[in-house]
Amino acid sequence: MMHRSKTDRRRFLKAVGLAGLSSALAAPGLTTAQGPATPAKPDSAATPAAADTAKAAAPPEIAEDARVLAGVIERRHGQHLTKEQLESIARDFDGDLKAAKRMREVKLANADEPDFTFKA
């Protein structure tokens, strides 16, 4: 019988949990900062079937930094994860990194007030 260390499992769950938590916390903050989305004009030359085929053929590109971070997870815990799970982790990291970049682009002045008031 193989004995698995609880420390390894805890460390893995903490790493994966932080990835999910950071994306969950970043998404609501970004949606309030953005204005309403404007619908895109459909291209008269493209048909809906062609657009669906193009979406299916070209998955979104994942940044190299996100792949490297997912590689750390794969190196440490890859024996317990499928390729689909590792790809999902890489996409999550990519979304987190893109959200962090968008947050850094928002310029705040000294007089800008926070969205909420903290009271202890």
Long-range contacts (C-beta under 8 A, 24 or more apart in sequence): 8-77, 11-76, 12-73, 12-76, 12-77, 12-80, 15-73, 15-76, 15-77, 16-73, 16-89, 19-89, 19-92, 19-93, 19-96, 20-92, 22-96, 23-92, 23-95, 23-96, 23-99, 26-96, 26-99, 26-100, 26-103, 27-99, 29-103, 30-99, 30-102, 30-103, 32-115, 33-106, 60-91, 60-94, 62-90, 62-91, 62-94, 63-94, 63-97, 63-98, 65-93, 65-97, 66-90, 66-91, 66-93, 66-94, 66-96, 66-97, 69-93
